[in-house]
Amino acid sequence: MTDVIATNQTILVVGGGISGMTAALEAAECGKNVVLIEKNPTLGGRTALLYRYFPKLCHPTCGLEINLRRIKSNSRLRVLTLAEVTAIAGSRGDYTATVKLTPRYVNENCTACGACADAVTTLVDNPGNYNLNQMKAAYLPHAMAYPQRYVLDPSIIGTPEADLAKAACKYNAIELDMQEETIQLKAGAVIWATGWKPYDAAKIQPYGYDRFANVVTSVEFERLSDPHGPTAGKILRPSDGKEARNVAFIQCAGSRDENHLRHCSRICCMASLKQTSYVRESFGAGGKSTIYYIDIRAIDRFEDFYAKVLADPGVKFVKSKVAKIEEDQKTGDVMLHGVDTEGYHRYENRHDLAVLAIGMEPSVNAAEIPGEIIADSSGFIESSAVNSGLFGAGCATNALDVNRAVQSATAAALRAIQVVNKVARAEA
Ligand SMILES: Cc1cc2nc3c(=O)[nH]c(=O)nc-3n(C[C@H](O)[C@H](O)[C@H](O)COP(=O)(O)OP(=O)(O)OC[C@H]3O[C@@H](n4cnc5c(N)ncnc54)[C@H](O)[C@@H]3O)c2cc1C
């Protein structure tokens, strides 16, 4: 049984992405007791799956590393991974959350030496690479994972593979009899930071994501460009492993569309502009990108980044909503069809690879969150009822870049602190 002590002066943060980590840290560094709950085996959320950040093109590991250092040195902050909030009851100042804990089968003795992974042969899909490749069934989610502790995939529990992993561990870290648990945690305020998920590209039928191997999503492209990704950072076509030197980026794939997501996902233009630099980085002068767009939304400080990409002779802009994609079955190339609205030319353009800048939707529809949350028409958290102690943060509230997600999380932490301060005053 886990030993977390939580009272109605505790702040509970649900979701351990950059927003949840920020909210938890801000509150804990103000002296509040915080429990941070993450359903995956590691903190970091989707930010940890990006290759580089716009606009500076630095690696997400820098930002994560700083936050992880702050987390490790703060005794007021307790982190539970493989933990999912399944229900919340109560009201401002007095909530009870029901949390499901999924077994990791590896305890705190783990030194992340990797002997268990060496011992097993079973492969499972790798969600850290959006299932573009497979990984050993004993795995560390990624190099920056926190906690730095391996995980055994449940599919090998009860098989000889699990026994091999246990036998290989010198530190007595593998516990094959760990069980699922459900615990209840008290909290005075709850911050809901469950983030976003990519829109299901297969629903955009004319783009053939589920039919053509060389149509990928923007989140997959992040992994294809990353040296820790499935192709060791070489931008290769899924169909034949050929270098993808001529890449089409298709904007608003599923966003700003009555048939899919009505909202603008805000970051996709910047993400595609950034991804043209991955093509450049891989192939130098031989790398060509074409961005098919309705309009480019790069505001404030992002405009300079846009101007830099506009000046790159290897990047072409076509103002057009792509009508459909076809595949040249002989070569595997993708053929984009549409009308260029700056001259009204019909085009049929050939590319090695098409990248769909897919929209962001909330990972949990706010209408389904237990409690006093008010959802907007896209399922993001719009606000909380008056006198609520339940607050949204980051991409649970809107499609945001990391900077804005962090601002939103800091604001949520402040609101939560005000609630537990009142509880403390009432109890004094
Ligand atoms: C293609 C692409 C490229 C991008 N590139 C950039 C970039 O270069 N720069 C930039 O600033 N932004 C970029 N972004 C945006 C960036 O990914 C988001 O701003 C960031 O992920 C927001 O973090 P978050 O913590 O709000 O959400 P998330 O990263 O989604 O984290 C939410 C966390 O909550 C957890 N969770 C969900 N439900 C539960 C539950 N019930 N219980 C417990 N835990 C739960 C999830 O497992 C996850 O760890 C990009 C987005 C896309 C689509």
The ligand as a Gaussian input file, in Angstrom:
#p B3LYP/6-31G(d) Opt

LIG

0 1
 C        3.683000      18.578000     -33.478000
 C        3.792000      19.431000     -32.244000
 C        4.985000      20.094000     -31.988000
 C        5.080000      20.941000     -30.890000
 N        6.222000      21.649000     -30.718000
 C        6.306000      22.581000     -29.739000
 C        7.462000      23.412000     -29.623000
 O        8.418000      23.267000     -30.373000
 N        7.454000      24.381000     -28.672000
 C        6.392000      24.573000     -27.818000
 O        6.425000      25.502000     -26.994000
 N        5.280000      23.764000     -27.888000
 C        5.217000      22.787000     -28.830000
 N        4.108000      21.974000     -28.906000
 C        3.070000      22.101000     -27.865000
 C        3.462000      21.291000     -26.582000
 O        3.495000      19.920000     -26.900000
 C        2.429000      21.583000     -25.465000
 O        2.489000      22.969000     -25.166000
 C        2.760000      20.819000     -24.173000
 O        2.783000      19.432000     -24.389000
 C        1.681000      21.149000     -23.111000
 O        1.965000      20.435000     -21.922000
 P        0.794000      19.955000     -20.926000
 O        1.485000      19.560000     -19.670000
 O       -0.265000      20.980000     -20.832000
 O        0.155000      18.663000     -21.631000
 P        0.788000      17.221000     -21.927000
 O        2.156000      17.332000     -22.446000
 O       -0.244000      16.526000     -22.773000
 O        0.841000      16.504000     -20.504000
 C       -0.323000      16.032000     -19.847000
 C        0.052000      14.892000     -18.918000
 O       -1.116000      14.466000     -18.191000
 C       -1.136000      13.048000     -18.116000
 N       -2.528000      12.605000     -17.891000
 C       -3.552000      12.665000     -18.776000
 N       -4.680000      12.196000     -18.194000
 C       -4.350000      11.839000     -16.922000
 C       -5.091000      11.291000     -15.823000
 N       -6.404000      11.022000     -15.912000
 N       -4.445000      11.037000     -14.652000
 C       -3.119000      11.302000     -14.550000
 N       -2.360000      11.822000     -15.556000
 C       -2.976000      12.093000     -16.725000
 C       -0.566000      12.614000     -19.458000
 O       -0.086000      11.279000     -19.415000
 C        0.550000      13.656000     -19.674000
 O        1.775000      13.232000     -19.084000
 C        3.986000      21.094000     -29.985000
 C        2.795000      20.379000     -30.231000
 C        2.687000      19.579000     -31.367000
 C        1.380000      18.911000     -31.678000

